[in-house]
């Protein structure tokens, strides 16, 4: 059940010939690969371990990681959480592995459950069948929890065990609290932006919603034509400008729903193109979403 989405994608969408043929770095041009440049790096492994322990809602948020790709920025600005999570769960994991190896009964099984999902996920991402996401390693999570539990049982003295378990519980509660109550970590509030649009947008105004077009359409109270511009990373400025002309060339004013810009406007060309064509009349901020109202420039 857990791997069914992968099976469907491989069989129904991906060119299996490209996927199963061993491809070493440099053997295929970037344009020949399924997703251009490879989407996995060595940082995927420590990050996956981090979210196995702390979730996606403690320390650097997903939006922050998309907007600040440099490892140095992440470490510098979130060092406290990285040290707390790494130290607490790292000690538990180390104690767990030592205990398993000494016991000699289950460490091989645990190693298989940990390494196989990582190996297969890395292979698929290497071939660019999918961009890396830590959730694709979910099959390894039960084994990881077993390692942590074994470590907690084996730590001596009891005071050290209690302290580490209390820290682990506290970090988990902090992560859960961020998930429910901190908008920085929450999902993009496209619904809130759509409801504001429904109340403020005139019937003849255009709506531009790259990446979240279907979501905006779902939450609008009345059906509206929504435009979108596909401009993934690496799209030349001239191509973005041409697609923008086709999408909103006849619009005298428009509302731009800017969400997940790293998907369709990582270069900023789309926003720059709108700002060169229109004047900004209003900007509204929602969690993870910026709603911008563009109008004709005076005298145009």
N, C-alpha and C positions, 0 to 999 in steps of 0.2 A: 504493500500500500504506500509506503514512504517513497519508493523509487519509481512509482507509476508515472509521475509527471516527466521524469527523465526519459523513461522508456518511450512514452508517447512522442516527446520532442525528437528523440533520436530517429525513430522509425518514420514519423509522419512529416517532419519539417527539415531535418538536417540532411545534407548529402552524406550518406553513410560512407561512401567511398572515400571522401575527404577525411572523415572522422577516424576511420579504422586504419587508414594508411599511415604508418609512422612518419611523422614530419619533424625533422630536427630544425632548431632555429636557423634561419637563413636559407632554408631549402625552398621556401615559397615566398614570393613577394607579398608585401603587406596587403595589396589589393586582392590577392588570390585567397587570402585566409578568410575564414567565415566571418570574423568580426574585425578585420584589419589587424592592428598590432595586438600582441598577446595581452590578455586581461588578468594575468596572475603574476605575482612577484613573491619574493621570499617573505615579505611582511604579512602575507596572508596567514601563515601558520601562527605566529605570535598573536595576531589579532583574533583569529578563531579561538585560541585558548583563552584570550581575555574575555570574549563575549560568552564563552561557555561558562565562565565563572561569574561575570558581572552583568551579562545581558547587553543589549544595545543602548541602554539608558543610564549609563554611569560613565563619567569621564567624557571623552569626545563623542558628540552626537553624530549620527549618520550625515546630517546636513553639514556639520563642521568638517567631517572627513572629506566630503565631496568638494568643499570649497577651499580646503587647506590640505593639499595633497602631500606637502613636504613632511617627512617624518620628524624633522627637527622641530617644526612648529607644534606638532601634536605632543611630542614629549615635553617640550618646554612649558606649554600652557596647561597640560593635564598631568604633570609629573606626580602630584600628590596621589591622585587616584590610581595611576599606573603602579606606583610603589606599594600602595595599600593592597590593591588587588593581587599584584604579582607576588608580594611578600606573603600574604595570608594564604592564598590558594597554592602558591608555589611550594611553601613548606608542607602543606597537607599532601600535595601530589608527590613530593620527594619522599616523604615518610611512607606514602602508600606504595610507591614503586619498590622501595627498599624492603618493605614488609612482604610484598608479593614475591619478589625474587628470593628472599630468604625462605619463604614458605615452599616455593618450588612447585605449586600445584596449578595455579591459574594465570600466571603472568603471561604465558604464551597466548592463551585465549584472549586475555585483555589486550595484548599487543596487536593481535589480528583485528579485533573490533575497532581499535584506535587507528591503525595504519591503513587498512584497506579503504575505508571511506575517503581518507585524505588522499590516497594514491589515485583512486578513480576520479575524484573531483579535480585534482590537479591535472590529470590527463585531459579531461574534458575541457577544462579552462585553457590549458596549453594549446589545444586544438581550436580554441575559441568557440566551442559549442555553446558556451554560456559564460557570462561575466562572473567572476568569483563572488560568492556570498557565503558567509559562515554558516548560514542555515542549511546549506547543502551537505554539511558534515553531521547533520542531526543524528544519523545512525551511530555515530561514535559517542554521543553524549551519555547514554547509559553506562558505557564502559568507563568514561571519565569520572562520572559520579561514584562508581564503585571504587576507583582509585582514591578519590578524596575521602570516601567513607572508611576505607581500609587505613588510610593515613591517620584519620581522626582516632580510630580505635587503637592505633599502635603508638601514639605519641605519649611519652612520659616526661615529666611527672603529670599528674592529673590537672594541675593548675595550668600548665602550658596547653594541654588539650582543650580545657574549658575556654581559655583566652582565645585560641585560634578559632574555635567553633563560634564563639560570641562575635568575633570580628567578621567571620564569614556570614553569619546571620545578619549582622548590622549592615554590611555592604549589600546584601540581597534586598533588605528592606529599603535601603536608600535608592536602589535601582528601581524597585517597584513603585516607590513614591514618585520618582521622576516620571515614570511611565504614565501615571494617572494624573499628576498634578503640575508637571512642569512642561509648558508649551514648547520649550526648546527641543525636547525629545519626542514630542507627540507627532502624530501624523499631520500632514499638511491639511489645513482647515479649508479645503476647497468648498465644502458645503457652506461655510460662513461667507466666503467670497461670493458664491453663487446667489445666496439669499440677498446679499447687499446689491448685487447686480440686478436681481429681479425687482427690487424696490427703486433703484436709481436710474437704470439704463432706459433711454427712450427706445421706442419700437424700431426707429430707423437707424439706430447706432449699431456699428459693427462690434463683434466680440471676437477677440483673438486669444486662443487658449492652447498654445502648444503643450504637448505632453499630457495634459489633463482635459482634453477636449470632451471626451465621453463622460468624465466625472461631472464637469460643469453642466453638460446637457442633462444629465440625470437629475441634478438638484435644482435646475431652473424651474420655476413654477409654470411657465408657459413655454412651448417649443420655440426655439430661436435658431437661426443659422449661426453656427460657430465656425470660425476659420482657424486653421492651424498651419504652421510652417515647420517642416521637418528639416532641422539643421544640426545633425549630430556632430560631435567633435571632429575637427579637421575639414569641415565644409568651408570652401573659400568664401570670402566676403561677397564677391560678385554673384555667386550662386544664391547666397542668403538674400541679397538685395532683389534678385530676379524673382525668387519665390515670394518674397514679401510684396512685391508689386502685383503679382498675380492674385494674392490672397486679399489684399486690402486696397488695391489701386483705386477703387471707386468710393472708398469710405471717407466721409467728411469728418467724422469723429469716431473714436472707438475706445473700447475698454480692453485692456491687456491684462490677462490673468497670468502672472509670472510665477510659476511653481516649478521646482526641480530644474533650474536653468542649466545645470550641468548636463542634462540630457539633450536639450535642443538649442541651447544658447551658451555653451561653455566659453565661447570666444567673445561674447558680448555684442556680436555684430547685429543680432536681431534688435536688441534694445537700442543700440546706436542708430540703426536705420529708422526706427520709430521716432526717436528724438530729433532726427534731422528732418522729418516730414511734418511733425506736429508740435504743438505746445502742450506741456503737461498742466492740466487743470486741477487734478486731484490725485492723491496717493493714499491708499488705505492699506494698513498692514494687518494680516491675519497670521496665525501660526504657520510658518513655512510658505506663505503666499503673499505676494505683493500685487495689489490691484491698482492699476494706473489708468486714469482717464485722460486720453489724448484728444485735443480739439484742434481745429484749423488755426494756424497762426494769424494774428491780426493783419489784415491787408492782403492776405493770400487769395 
